[in-house]
Amino acid sequence: MHRLWDRGRRVTQTAWLLIWPAAVLFCAWSPSAVHAGCIVNPDPEMRHMQRLIAGDATRALKQIEDRMEAARRESVATPGRTERLASLYALQAEAYGILERSAEARNSAAEGLKLATLPNDPVRLQLMSAYAENVYDEAAIAAAAADIETARSAQKSDTQAGICLLITRGLLEHRQTRADLAIVTLTQAYHATAAPSMMESHVLSAEVLSAVMRAMGDYQQALALNQESIDWHASRSETLSLSVARFMRGQILKLMHKYPEAIVEFTQARKLSVILD
């Protein structure tokens, strides 16, 4: 979203709503990524970094790169070095993804997948999701969807990994303009995560389902799902994710021709993004 805010500094609010380039519009209208941390890394340090990405991905990215440099300086024989590097690549891909730097996200995920080769390794699944969530052309989406479904079918349906892969599948179906499939997939994920222990995945499924509902013209449902996202990110002080959620709310309100309300949301989203540079 940072590219949009740079343009916003140079135009009035009204003009800003009218002159987005097509590439930015596509990113804004289709979630670029299931937010960082759906597939939880088993390492507590890496989990902490996943939380940081949702709050300030730019700052997190610098810390991730510092850790990667340190790991590369270690001997190849250092215990855990390969696994640590794979996890850092996964985090780097997630950070690039939330910053709309899709090509870099794909590159990081691809590098990580060379290191994490065990089929059911959570880090490998995290890397697969990060890669899939940052593809946009038709052929790449189809290939990613097939890979995600293969991985998902190998998981128990009620596990965190299985549900996160289901959400990713729903996102890809949405990008394929298959709302009929995406609604079924994402509603399944949404209901499967109703327990308090799975609230993060619940909110993530709500975010993508909100985008599908918006695309179908069900704006009230889209707003309700979006509000869940806003409340969650605000309660956890996840500034960047909150900025994205409020931006998405502005998109819905704009489609409803509620322009003053939309401008309020865009302005708040922009303020949050500017804070994070």
C-alpha angles and dihedrals in degrees: 000000000000092000089059093051092053089057090045091062091064103047139049118265093253094050090045089062091054109043107051111140117244094253092056091045090056093051092045095050096045120047108249094211145359097254120269117278105030091126099048118224112234092225113087092215091053091047089055089053091050089057091048091054091059090052103040115355094181093057091043091052091058091052091047092051091049090053091047092053090050092050092049090054090057122095114269087238093058108123112253095007095122093046092047092050091049090052091049091051088052091051091046090052091050092050093048089048096054088047090056091245092134101165091052090046091054092048093051092047092049091051091049093050089060088063102037103060105152108107098227098034106131089223091055090050089048090052093047091052093047090052094046093048091057101053121098112166118094099247094046092048091052092049093046092048091054092050093047092049091050090052093044094051089057091058130077106259095234097050124105092244093048093051094045090052088049090055090050089051089052091051091052091048088052090053089051087056089242097138090161090063097036094055092053093046096046095041088054090052092044094054094040090060100049093114115101090240090063100044095123092058088042091058092045091054089047091054095055093039088053089058091051092049090049091052089052093050097250092131098164092056090044090053093049092052091045091053090058088057094048093049092048097049092043091052090053097041090239094161101181094045089048090052091053092047092052091047089054089050089054090054092054093047091049090055088051088055089242092137101165090051091046091052090053090055094045090048093050091046090050093050090053092048093048089053087059093045 
